Amino acid sequence: MQLKKLNDKSIDQLFEAILTLKDVEECYIFFDDLCTVNEIQSLSQRLEVARMLGKGNTYNQIESETGASTATISRVKRCLNYGNDGYKMTLERLGRFGNETGEAGK
C-alpha cells in the first residue's frame, strides 16, 4: 500500500506505459531507457528472491544463488507475509510460485 500514498498522474502514466508493452523485447527497450542496469538488476533480484522464498529456499540458499543481502531477503519476505500479494500474484501468473512440480518456472 506504499504506492497508493503516492498515487498521482505521473505514476499512473508510468504503469499505463508498462501495460502497453507487448513483449519482452519491448520491455528491454523501454526499461533500458527508463532505468539504470543496477535498478533493473535490483528489481529482478527481488522477484527471484520472492520466487525462491515461495519455493521454500533458505536465506543461505537465496543469498548464495542470487547475491541478495539478508536485508533484501527479509524485506521481500515481509512483503510476501504482510504485503499486497503482488509478488505472489505475478509469480503465480508466470507459473513460478509455490511448490509446483516439474520444470515450470525455470
C-alpha positions as CSV (number, residue, x, y, z in Angstrom):
1,M,0.0,0.0,0.0
2,Q,3.0,2.3,0.0
3,L,2.5,3.3,-3.6
4,K,-1.2,4.2,-3.0
5,K,0.1,7.0,-0.8
6,L,1.9,8.4,-3.9
7,N,-1.0,7.8,-6.3
8,D,-0.8,10.6,-8.9
9,K,-1.0,11.1,-12.6
10,S,2.7,10.6,-13.3
11,I,2.7,7.2,-11.5
12,D,-0.5,6.2,-13.3
13,Q,1.2,7.2,-16.6
14,L,4.2,5.0,-15.8
15,F,2.1,2.0,-15.1
16,E,-0.1,2.6,-18.1
17,A,3.0,2.8,-20.2
18,I,4.2,-0.5,-18.9
19,L,0.9,-2.1,-19.7
20,T,1.2,-1.1,-23.3
21,L,4.4,-3.2,-23.8
22,K,3.7,-6.1,-26.0
23,D,6.6,-8.5,-25.3
24,V,9.9,-9.0,-23.5
25,E,11.8,-7.3,-26.3
26,E,9.7,-4.1,-25.9
27,C,10.3,-4.3,-22.1
28,Y,14.0,-4.4,-22.7
29,I,13.8,-1.3,-25.0
30,F,11.6,0.7,-22.6
31,F,13.4,-0.3,-19.4
32,D,16.8,0.3,-20.9
33,D,15.7,3.9,-21.4
34,L,13.9,4.2,-18.1
35,C,16.2,2.6,-15.6
36,T,19.9,2.0,-14.9
37,V,21.3,-1.5,-15.2
38,N,21.6,-1.6,-11.4
39,E,17.9,-0.7,-10.9
40,I,16.8,-3.4,-13.3
41,Q,19.1,-5.9,-11.6
42,S,17.7,-4.9,-8.2
43,L,14.1,-5.4,-9.3
44,S,14.8,-8.7,-11.0
45,Q,16.8,-9.9,-7.9
46,R,13.8,-9.1,-5.6
47,L,11.5,-11.1,-7.9
48,E,13.9,-14.0,-7.9
49,V,14.1,-13.8,-4.1
50,A,10.3,-13.9,-3.9
51,R,10.2,-16.9,-6.2
52,M,12.8,-18.8,-4.1
53,L,11.1,-17.9,-0.8
54,G,7.9,-19.2,-2.3
55,K,9.7,-22.5,-3.1
56,G,10.9,-22.8,0.5
57,N,14.5,-22.0,-0.1
58,T,16.5,-20.9,3.0
59,Y,18.1,-17.4,3.4
60,N,21.5,-19.0,2.9
61,Q,20.5,-20.7,-0.3
62,I,18.9,-17.5,-1.7
63,E,21.9,-15.3,-0.6
64,S,24.3,-17.8,-2.3
65,E,22.4,-18.1,-5.5
66,T,21.2,-14.5,-6.0
67,G,23.8,-12.4,-4.2
68,A,20.9,-10.7,-2.3
69,S,21.7,-9.4,1.1
70,T,19.8,-10.7,4.1
71,A,18.2,-7.3,4.4
72,T,16.8,-7.6,0.9
73,I,15.6,-11.2,1.5
74,S,13.9,-10.1,4.8
75,R,12.2,-7.2,3.0
76,V,10.8,-9.4,0.3
77,K,9.8,-12.0,2.9
78,R,7.9,-9.2,4.8
79,C,6.1,-8.3,1.6
80,L,5.2,-11.9,1.0
81,N,3.8,-12.2,4.5
82,Y,2.2,-8.8,5.1
83,G,2.1,-7.1,1.7
84,N,-0.4,-6.8,-1.0
85,D,0.4,-10.3,-2.6
86,G,1.9,-8.6,-5.7
87,Y,4.8,-10.9,-5.8
88,K,2.6,-14.0,-5.4
89,M,0.0,-12.8,-7.9
90,T,2.7,-12.1,-10.6
91,L,4.7,-15.3,-10.0
92,E,1.6,-17.4,-9.9
93,R,0.6,-16.0,-13.3
94,L,4.0,-17.0,-14.6
95,G,3.7,-20.4,-13.0
96,R,6.7,-19.8,-10.8
97,F,5.4,-19.5,-7.2
98,G,5.0,-22.2,-4.6
99,N,5.9,-25.8,-4.7
100,E,4.8,-26.8,-8.2
101,T,6.4,-29.9,-9.7
102,G,8.1,-30.1,-13.0
103,E,10.3,-27.5,-14.7
104,A,7.8,-24.7,-14.9
105,G,9.4,-21.5,-13.7
106,K,13.0,-22.4,-14.6
